[in-house]
Amino acid sequence: NVEPSRKLWTVYEQCLLMTIASFLTSTLVSPSADNVVHLFNQVANSSICKNSKFPIRTKNNLQVAGKLQHLEKKGTYSSSDRQIIKCKSKVTVLC
């Protein structure tokens, strides 16, 4: 039972998720949900993020794994390839 606003991902959250997963894919670190959620939550809890008032909330492993799986099905993200990812906000991340 999660409040409705916690079910939706903001554009900032989705772009951060895709950036982190793509970054990890380009390194020797596995882009597993555990690794992604750890880095995601560090950014979400950072003073820079909070002071900038970015609407980025912490996530749990289940939320991150589900979102990554959803993005792979949509063809927006691939955990196995380096690629250019375009977020809805027109932010482009080159990995």
C-alpha positions as CSV (number, residue, x, y, z in Angstrom):
1,N,0.0,0.0,0.0
2,V,1.9,2.9,-1.3
3,E,0.5,6.5,-1.6
4,P,-0.3,7.3,-5.2
5,S,2.4,10.0,-5.6
6,R,5.1,7.4,-4.6
7,K,4.0,5.1,-7.5
8,L,4.9,7.6,-10.2
9,W,8.4,8.5,-11.3
10,T,9.2,12.1,-12.1
11,V,11.1,12.9,-15.2
12,Y,14.1,13.8,-13.0
13,E,14.0,10.4,-11.3
14,Q,13.7,8.5,-14.6
15,C,16.6,10.4,-16.1
16,L,18.7,9.8,-13.0
17,L,17.9,6.1,-13.1
18,M,18.8,5.8,-16.8
19,T,22.0,7.8,-16.3
20,I,23.1,5.7,-13.4
21,A,22.3,2.4,-15.0
22,S,24.0,3.5,-18.3
23,F,27.1,4.7,-16.4
24,L,27.4,1.5,-14.5
25,T,27.0,-0.5,-17.8
26,S,30.1,1.4,-19.1
27,T,32.2,0.4,-16.1
28,L,33.2,-2.9,-14.6
29,V,30.3,-2.5,-12.0
30,S,27.2,-4.6,-12.7
31,P,24.1,-2.4,-13.4
32,S,22.1,-4.6,-11.0
33,A,19.1,-3.2,-9.2
34,D,21.2,-3.3,-5.9
35,N,24.0,-1.3,-7.4
36,V,21.7,1.2,-9.2
37,V,19.5,1.8,-6.1
38,H,22.5,2.4,-3.9
39,L,23.9,5.1,-6.2
40,F,20.4,6.5,-7.0
41,N,19.6,7.0,-3.3
42,Q,23.0,8.6,-2.6
43,V,22.2,11.2,-5.2
44,A,18.6,11.6,-4.0
45,N,19.8,12.2,-0.4
46,S,22.7,14.5,-1.4
47,S,22.7,18.0,-0.2
48,I,23.1,19.3,-3.8
49,C,19.9,17.5,-4.8
50,K,18.0,18.7,-1.8
51,N,19.3,22.3,-2.0
52,S,18.4,22.4,-5.7
53,K,14.9,21.2,-4.8
54,F,15.0,18.5,-7.6
55,P,11.9,16.3,-7.2
56,I,13.9,13.1,-6.7
57,R,12.8,10.7,-4.0
58,T,14.6,7.6,-2.7
59,K,13.6,4.3,-4.2
60,N,13.8,0.7,-3.0
61,N,15.2,-2.3,-5.0
62,L,11.8,-3.5,-6.1
63,Q,10.9,0.0,-7.5
64,V,14.2,0.2,-9.4
65,A,14.2,-3.3,-10.7
66,G,10.6,-2.8,-11.9
67,K,11.4,0.5,-13.6
68,L,14.5,-0.9,-15.3
69,Q,12.5,-3.9,-16.6
70,H,9.7,-1.6,-17.8
71,L,12.2,0.6,-19.7
72,E,13.9,-2.4,-21.3
73,K,10.5,-3.6,-22.5
74,K,9.8,-0.2,-24.0
75,G,13.2,-0.2,-25.7
76,T,14.2,3.0,-23.9
77,Y,17.1,1.4,-22.0
78,S,19.3,-1.6,-22.5
79,S,21.4,-3.0,-19.7
80,S,23.7,-4.7,-22.2
81,D,24.5,-1.9,-24.6
82,R,26.1,1.5,-24.4
83,Q,23.7,3.9,-26.0
84,I,22.4,7.5,-26.3
85,I,19.4,7.8,-24.1
86,K,16.9,10.6,-24.5
87,C,14.7,11.4,-21.5
88,K,11.3,13.1,-21.8
89,S,12.8,16.4,-20.7
90,K,15.0,16.5,-23.8
91,V,18.1,15.8,-21.6
92,T,20.5,13.6,-23.6
93,V,23.0,11.3,-21.8
94,L,25.8,9.9,-23.8
95,C,27.3,6.8,-22.3
